[in-house]
Amino acid sequence: MRVHRSSILGFPIILILLTLGCCPSPSKNFPAKNVAHSRPSKFSCPTPQTRLSENIVEQLKRRFPGENNLEKIGDILRWIRENFKRYRGRGKWVAKQSAQEIFISRRLSGCNDWGLLLTAILRSLGHPVVFMNAAGIEWAKNYRKDPSVEFSGHAFLEIFINGSWIVLDSVTGEYLKDYDFNDPVIPIPKKRAGERGYFVYQKGLDHWSLGVKSIKDNEQIMREFALNYPLDSLIIPNKKVDTLVK
């Protein structure tokens, strides 16, 4: 998926080390494996950006009852597709809205909105979710040669389910069940964007907890990643990509 300059987040050195407490403030450490995957409950509580009102949470619990499983996540994704309008915000609203505001507006401007909304819904239903921002690996190589190229990246989610973590694209419903959260490369290709895989440069609770306040923050960090990271060292593993929705 092609993402404009105004829809990319983060850089490897800003990855998160979560410490004590239910939803602690992130510290700026690398690599991504420092996120406390061994304590999923840290990612199941609401944050200022992902908190939904009690009324909305009760509505969601009635609409999506039963145990938490992949089928329920698929049902939620289908419901979002049917009840929310897509529009091209070109990054204008990245980090500017809470999940509550997105839920009420019923409008989604891009993958960051999709990821934030699904994170909020899943956490309200008891799913631990890690929010992630990733850069197209081919984009980074091209940007190093030509800084005028459009930025290309994507937001992904790590979801703890049935005792293990999966990685999910909240827009397409594509996911990897065979997933190594210590590997920063996500081999979910986007043919339209010319990408075979994405590099996770930032992960945590949400935009605000990651220190992202505007698209300008994202652009600068993305430039630093593309120009300084050893891109030739990245290996895109061969993984089976499944989908929750058709």
Secondary structure, DSSP 8 states (H G I E B T S, - for coil): ----GGG----GGG-EE--SSSS---EE-SSGGGS-TT-GGGGSS--TTT---HHHHHHHHHHS-S---HHHHHHHHHHHHHHSEE---TTTTTTT--HHHHHHHTEE-SHHHHHHHHHHHHHHTT--EEEEEEEEHHHHHHHHH-TTS---EEEEEEEEETTEEEEE-TTT-EEESS--TT--EE---BGGGTBS-EEEEEEES-TGGGT--SHHHHHHHHHHHHHHS-GGG--------EES--
